[in-house]
């Protein structure tokens, strides 16, 4: 379903691999047991044959005279034969050697531990034939196939050995030995059992270790898969939800709100001048701004409110019914916290970061995802159009920041400034306050003070014609850009020149950037040649510029601004005016301090002079 979280399949590859390993382990253990058993069996038989061969050679050398073997055994006397068979009988032991025979190569039994077997014959075939040719033979055989002669034996299996006795490289006799195979088979069974137990134990340990390893690997793969799935839902830079996931979530929450009959809140946040920040300082600067904002969102937005990156510099907040009441206060806390945040790069002063926000709710401002998002976007544009650093709620009438007192031409100009750039409008109000304060400290005529107030409100009206990328550039202006900005005084003069009876105001607008030392603009006037209203506005303009956060730097504190103002006395500003202003700010009880919100005063319209 659209917006639902992706589900990870339960991986079975490791299970299949583990099962295949166990099967391979079982086969390997069985083969190993067989091979070890076979090897041990051959080794045990070789040991027995080697021992018996040594015993046989010693016996033959000690008790068998070469003449016994001549002429088909005719060289041995009856008495010698009895002694020989008695010596053979001493080789037998219960549970070990059960029968011994001394045979001639042609198959005749010369002597045996059982005298009744003497004189008998055996077929010259198989193992005996090979032994007669000089090759010792040993084989585990059933008792009924052992060719051991008459009698009963305690074991169903015998080890039959044919060991050649050589003299001068010629086989003169073959010694036949029949052993009880039970001890050998018991030892072989024990070894086979031990091998199987050890192999299986090792296999079980290996299987357990492999299981633990596979389980760990399985867990890691599961976590990696979950992280991979989550990464498709999260913005790689900010870690917040992506646009698509966010819209899907909003759709789900909207359906829930519609079914439950409860409200739903949406807030769209935008970083002011983000494109200019990227263009002037690079994407790393933009990323830093985004991450700083996300950090503040995490600090000031309740965890229940969903947050995601809606656009390059936009974040969408979705609040369920119980959190709608916290949405606007949360956004306001973020906006307020940004006052203390600044960015600084190699060639810049501390740059401010501000946001604009548009808020709306379901069902008041829309009943579908599209309408809600459109309402939030439109409201955001209203906040940005006023210069940014503002929060707007859809459908809520903005409070008039300039009370309507006739809505004359000058009021319309002030509103135009506010629409163009909210900072310019705030700055103009501050300049008007500071200029009026200084004029009153100088004891100027009330009519001139009122003109100074109007000039303060309108001194930057010409900035209406300055392109936004230059006016809001978060960095140092180029020479060409600064030349454009300097034209705002001429443009402002042109804008107000047709308003009746504002010659003094025009002088303030045109000359507030002239310097006392003659190095200002546009006309490079010097000293008293600069109209008094321009000199007064210059002091208020400089103090406001230093104590107000600008797109290209953070505000200075009042003490630092006053020090810099004094440093500019006699060069940029008239020293007499600076002393009066600084003294008033430091000592006057009604001093207009920076950062103090004051209600906007209605624009005074110069009265018509009666001829």
DAKACOR-V613152 format. One line per field, one symbol per residue. phi: phi as a letter, one per 20 degrees, with the letter a starting at -180 (. if undefined). psi: psi as a letter, one per 40 degrees, with the letter a starting at -180 (. if undefined). A space follows every 50 residues. Layout:
# DAKACOR-V613152
phi->???
psi->???
This chain:
# DAKACOR-V613152
phi->.gnfffdefffdffffffffffffffffffffffffffffgfffffffff fffffffffffecdegffeelmneedeffffffffffffffebfncedbc cddegeneefbbfegfefnfccfeblffffffeodfcbbecfffdelenf odcfdfccedcddfddcmndfebceecddfeggfffffffffffffffff ffffffffffffffffffffffffffffffffedffeemefegfffffff fffffffffemdfbdccddcfflffffffecnffffffffffffffgfed dgffefcbeebgcccddcdfgfdgfeffffffffgfffgeebdccgdcef efcccdbcdbceefdrdcgffffffffffffffffeonlbccdgmeffff ecgfcolfffffffffffffbffgffgfffgfffffgffffemffgffff fffffffdfdgffgeegggefdferffffffffffffffffffffefeff lcfffgffffdfdfdfendebeelfclffeggffffffffffffffddfd gdaefefgfffffffffefndecffgffffffffffcffdffffnefcff egfeegfffef
psi->iheihihhihhedddddddddddddddddddddddddddddddddddddd ddddddddddddehidddeiffeeehiddddddddddddedihhebhdih ihiideehhdiidhddeheiiihgibddddddeehiihhhiideeefeai iiieiehihhhhhihihfehhdihhhhhiheddddddddddddddddddd dddddddddddddddddddddddddddddddeeihddeeiiidddddddd dddddddddefiihihhhihhhfdddddddeiddddddddddddddddde hidehhhihdadfihhhhhideeddedddddddddddedehiihadeiah hihiiiihiiihedeieidddddddddddddddddeeafihihhehhhhh ehhhfefaddddddddddddhddddddddddddddddddddefihddddd dddddddedfdeedehiddddehfahiiddddddddeddddddddedehi ffddddddddeeeiideefaidefihbeehidddddddddddddddehhi deiiiiiddddddddddehecdihdddddddddddddhdfhgiiehhiii iihhhhihhh.
